[in-house]
Every structure is written in C-alpha cells, then in structure tokens.
C-alpha cells in the first residue's frame, strides 16, 4: 500500500490505488456510513424544507458507542454538561450530514476510478494529468477536485478516529506499540489499515498545502 497523493494539474490531488486497496478503502468507508447512520429523507412526493432541516433538533446526549462518541464529542467539559447538551441538540444533525457527505464523495470517487480504464505503467516526476504521469501497473488513478479533496480529508480523519477508538490507541502510540505488533496479533490487519489511512491523510494534506 505505497500509493501517495500528488498534485493534479489545475488543482486537486490524485493517488494511484490497486484493486485491493480500492476494495479495502471502500469497505471501510461504507462501514463508516453505516456507523454514522442514514439521514432523514423526506417522504415520497414531498420536498425537503431547508428551513425545517436547519432548525431540526438533534440528540442531547453523547452516543453510547465509543467510536461515535469520538466522532461527535461533547463541546464542553463535564462541569458544563448542560451547555454540551444544548450545543449537541442544534449541531449534531448537521455534523452527521457533513460526515455522510464526506464518506459518500469517497465512495463515488473510488467507484469512478475502479470503473475507468487502467492508466498503464508507472513513471516518475511531474503532476498527474496532461500525459506527464501514469499509474503503476495494475493501478487506477483516483483524481480529486479541490472540493473532493476536502471531503476526502474529512472522511480519512473520521476513519482513523473510528479505527483508533476500536484499537484503543492514540496518536502517541503510533511510533511505539503499533509498529512492534507481531504478525500473529489479531489487531495487525486493523493496525495496518490505521497506519495506511494516516499516510494517505498526511500526503493529501501535504499536496493541498504545496
């Protein structure tokens, strides 16, 4: 899993991913969508009222699932629980919708890349696009617009938070315990995914900041 994001001519970013990498990433983000939950869709024949959606009240208590609690944390400390409840009531629905949008963009762009013809062999240097750079053999190129790139950053962050919570690790653990796990440790596949997502996130941030 050596793919890393690089600049796209005209803005945005691109990364070469093989079939297995696309499948793993898509599976993870679909599980994230299931975790975050579906949005409130209008009934058949009804149009969504944007004003009603804006003022719709959400939950007032933090989720019981530790991963969801990490994705939707309290805004204030325990001494100000009432403020946290009020803040959550008017912001969590919108935050969930934004996280769903991020994840759906990732699914869409992965599917588009998987359906596109193979880009051919590998070359080095330059930007993606304009014929100056091609994917490594057997890989598909996921090309992101500047807007899609921001959605990917959000989804990658949410995936890492979720997996990190399931593994009960923090960023401080990355250079210590995680890299020393033996191959027969049952956490190893999830740890490898966690570290890979971190590398993707880091190269995407670096590409957009360049």
Secondary structure, DSSP 8 states (H G I E B T S, - for coil): -----EEBTTS-EEEEEEHHHHHHHHHHHHHHHHHH-------TT----HHHHHT----SS--SSHHHHHHT--SS-GGGHHHHHHHHHHHHHHHHHHHHHHHHHHHHHHHHHHHS----S---SS-BSTTS----TTEEEEEE-HHHHHHHHHHHHHHHHHHHHHHT--GGGTTTTGGG--TT-TTHHHHHHHHHHHHHHHHHHHHHH-
